[in-house]
């Protein structure tokens, strides 16, 4: 008897698309908060916010990839 090949699922596509969306939202949120703290001038809080957002998003991505 011939065995049917399993259909490729879209789970991997959805997983990585969700991860990219999560990263964009986290980074954008931290940049938004940094810009609000900076007010009219300065960029120090925006820089700190963007670095914190990137760090947190990488941390969440690594944790997500370890779960399998």
LOKOLPA-977626 format. One record per residue: x, y, z of N, C-alpha, C in turn. Coordinates in nm, 2 decimals. Layout:
# residues N
+--------+--------+--------+--------+--------+--------+--------+--------+--------+
!    n_u !    n_v !    n_w !   ca_u !   ca_v !   ca_w !    c_u !    c_v !    c_w !
+--------+--------+--------+--------+--------+--------+--------+--------+--------+
!      X !      Y !      Z !      X !      Y !      Z !      X !      Y !      Z !
...
+--------+--------+--------+--------+--------+--------+--------+--------+--------+
# end
This chain:
# residues 68
+--------+--------+--------+--------+--------+--------+--------+--------+--------+
!    n_u !    n_v !    n_w !   ca_u !   ca_v !   ca_w !    c_u !    c_v !    c_w !
+--------+--------+--------+--------+--------+--------+--------+--------+--------+
!   0.08 !  -0.12 !   0.00 !   0.00 !   0.00 !   0.00 !   0.09 !   0.13 !   0.00 !
!   0.04 !   0.22 !  -0.07 !   0.12 !   0.35 !  -0.08 !   0.08 !   0.44 !   0.04 !
!   0.19 !   0.49 !   0.10 !   0.16 !   0.58 !   0.21 !   0.15 !   0.72 !   0.16 !
!   0.06 !   0.80 !   0.21 !   0.04 !   0.94 !   0.17 !   0.14 !   1.02 !   0.24 !
!   0.20 !   1.12 !   0.17 !   0.29 !   1.21 !   0.22 !   0.21 !   1.31 !   0.31 !
!   0.26 !   1.35 !   0.42 !   0.19 !   1.45 !   0.50 !   0.20 !   1.59 !   0.43 !
!   0.09 !   1.65 !   0.44 !   0.08 !   1.79 !   0.38 !   0.16 !   1.89 !   0.46 !
!   0.23 !   1.97 !   0.40 !   0.31 !   2.07 !   0.47 !   0.21 !   2.17 !   0.54 !
!   0.23 !   2.20 !   0.66 !   0.14 !   2.28 !   0.73 !   0.19 !   2.43 !   0.73 !
!   0.10 !   2.52 !   0.76 !   0.13 !   2.66 !   0.77 !   0.17 !   2.70 !   0.91 !
!   0.19 !   2.60 !   1.00 !   0.22 !   2.64 !   1.14 !   0.35 !   2.71 !   1.15 !
!   0.45 !   2.67 !   1.08 !   0.58 !   2.74 !   1.08 !   0.57 !   2.89 !   1.03 !
!   0.50 !   2.90 !   0.92 !   0.48 !   3.04 !   0.87 !   0.41 !   3.13 !   0.97 !
!   0.30 !   3.07 !   1.03 !   0.23 !   3.15 !   1.13 !   0.31 !   3.18 !   1.25 !
!   0.39 !   3.08 !   1.29 !   0.47 !   3.10 !   1.41 !   0.57 !   3.22 !   1.39 !
!   0.64 !   3.22 !   1.28 !   0.74 !   3.32 !   1.25 !   0.68 !   3.45 !   1.22 !
!   0.57 !   3.45 !   1.16 !   0.50 !   3.58 !   1.13 !   0.45 !   3.64 !   1.26 !
!   0.40 !   3.56 !   1.35 !   0.36 !   3.61 !   1.48 !   0.48 !   3.66 !   1.56 !
!   0.59 !   3.59 !   1.55 !   0.71 !   3.64 !   1.62 !   0.76 !   3.77 !   1.57 !
!   0.76 !   3.79 !   1.44 !   0.80 !   3.92 !   1.38 !   0.71 !   4.03 !   1.42 !
!   0.58 !   4.00 !   1.42 !   0.48 !   4.10 !   1.46 !   0.50 !   4.14 !   1.61 !
!   0.53 !   4.04 !   1.69 !   0.55 !   4.07 !   1.83 !   0.67 !   4.15 !   1.85 !
!   0.78 !   4.12 !   1.77 !   0.90 !   4.20 !   1.78 !   0.87 !   4.35 !   1.74 !
!   0.80 !   4.37 !   1.63 !   0.77 !   4.50 !   1.59 !   0.69 !   4.58 !   1.69 !
!   0.59 !   4.51 !   1.75 !   0.51 !   4.58 !   1.85 !   0.59 !   4.62 !   1.97 !
!   0.67 !   4.53 !   2.02 !   0.75 !   4.56 !   2.14 !   0.85 !   4.67 !   2.12 !
!   0.92 !   4.67 !   2.01 !   1.02 !   4.77 !   1.97 !   0.94 !   4.91 !   1.95 !
!   0.83 !   4.90 !   1.88 !   0.76 !   5.03 !   1.86 !   0.70 !   5.09 !   1.98 !
!   0.66 !   5.00 !   2.08 !   0.60 !   5.05 !   2.20 !   0.71 !   5.12 !   2.29 !
!   0.83 !   5.06 !   2.29 !   0.93 !   5.12 !   2.37 !   0.99 !   5.25 !   2.31 !
!   0.99 !   5.25 !   2.18 !   1.03 !   5.38 !   2.11 !   0.92 !   5.48 !   2.14 !
!   0.80 !   5.45 !   2.13 !   0.69 !   5.54 !   2.16 !   0.70 !   5.60 !   2.30 !
!   0.72 !   5.51 !   2.40 !   0.74 !   5.55 !   2.54 !   0.86 !   5.65 !   2.55 !
!   0.97 !   5.61 !   2.48 !   1.09 !   5.69 !   2.49 !   1.07 !   5.83 !   2.43 !
!   1.00 !   5.84 !   2.32 !   0.97 !   5.97 !   2.26 !   0.88 !   6.05 !   2.35 !
!   0.78 !   5.99 !   2.42 !   0.70 !   6.07 !   2.51 !   0.78 !   6.12 !   2.63 !
!   0.87 !   6.04 !   2.68 !   0.95 !   6.08 !   2.79 !   1.05 !   6.20 !   2.75 !
!   1.09 !   6.19 !   2.62 !   1.18 !   6.30 !   2.57 !   1.11 !   6.43 !   2.56 !
!   0.98 !   6.43 !   2.52 !   0.91 !   6.56 !   2.50 !   0.95 !   6.62 !   2.38 !
!   0.98 !   6.75 !   2.38 !   1.01 !   6.83 !   2.26 !   1.16 !   6.81 !   2.22 !
!   1.25 !   6.80 !   2.31 !   1.39 !   6.79 !   2.27 !   1.46 !   6.67 !   2.32 !
!   1.58 !   6.65 !   2.28 !   1.65 !   6.53 !   2.33 !   1.61 !   6.40 !   2.27 !
!   1.71 !   6.31 !   2.27 !   1.68 !   6.18 !   2.22 !   1.73 !   6.07 !   2.31 !
!   1.77 !   6.10 !   2.43 !   1.83 !   5.99 !   2.51 !   1.73 !   5.89 !   2.55 !
!   1.61 !   5.93 !   2.59 !   1.51 !   5.83 !   2.62 !   1.46 !   5.75 !   2.50 !
!   1.46 !   5.81 !   2.39 !   1.43 !   5.73 !   2.27 !   1.53 !   5.63 !   2.24 !
!   1.66 !   5.66 !   2.25 !   1.76 !   5.56 !   2.23 !   1.76 !   5.45 !   2.33 !
!   1.74 !   5.49 !   2.46 !   1.73 !   5.39 !   2.57 !   1.61 !   5.30 !   2.54 !
!   1.49 !   5.36 !   2.50 !   1.37 !   5.28 !   2.48 !   1.39 !   5.19 !   2.36 !
!   1.46 !   5.23 !   2.25 !   1.48 !   5.14 !   2.14 !   1.57 !   5.03 !   2.18 !
!   1.68 !   5.05 !   2.25 !   1.77 !   4.95 !   2.29 !   1.70 !   4.85 !   2.39 !
!   1.62 !   4.90 !   2.48 !   1.54 !   4.81 !   2.56 !   1.44 !   4.73 !   2.49 !
!   1.37 !   4.79 !   2.39 !   1.28 !   4.72 !   2.31 !   1.34 !   4.61 !   2.23 !
!   1.45 !   4.63 !   2.17 !   1.52 !   4.53 !   2.09 !   1.57 !   4.42 !   2.18 !
!   1.62 !   4.45 !   2.30 !   1.67 !   4.35 !   2.39 !   1.55 !   4.26 !   2.44 !
!   1.44 !   4.32 !   2.47 !   1.33 !   4.25 !   2.52 !   1.27 !   4.16 !   2.41 !
!   1.27 !   4.21 !   2.28 !   1.21 !   4.13 !   2.18 !   1.30 !   4.01 !   2.14 !
!   1.43 !   4.03 !   2.15 !   1.52 !   3.92 !   2.13 !   1.51 !   3.82 !   2.24 !
!   1.49 !   3.86 !   2.36 !   1.47 !   3.77 !   2.47 !   1.34 !   3.69 !   2.45 !
!   1.24 !   3.76 !   2.41 !   1.11 !   3.68 !   2.39 !   1.12 !   3.59 !   2.27 !
!   1.19 !   3.63 !   2.17 !   1.21 !   3.54 !   2.05 !   1.29 !   3.41 !   2.09 !
!   1.40 !   3.43 !   2.17 !   1.48 !   3.31 !   2.21 !   1.40 !   3.22 !   2.30 !
!   1.32 !   3.28 !   2.39 !   1.23 !   3.20 !   2.48 !   1.13 !   3.12 !   2.40 !
!   1.08 !   3.18 !   2.29 !   0.98 !   3.12 !   2.21 !   1.04 !   3.01 !   2.13 !
!   1.16 !   3.03 !   2.08 !   1.22 !   2.92 !   2.00 !   1.27 !   2.80 !   2.08 !
!   1.29 !   2.82 !   2.21 !   1.34 !   2.71 !   2.29 !   1.22 !   2.62 !   2.33 !
!   1.10 !   2.67 !   2.32 !   0.98 !   2.59 !   2.36 !   0.96 !   2.48 !   2.26 !
!   0.98 !   2.50 !   2.13 !   0.95 !   2.41 !   2.02 !   0.81 !   2.38 !   2.01 !
+--------+--------+--------+--------+--------+--------+--------+--------+--------+
# end
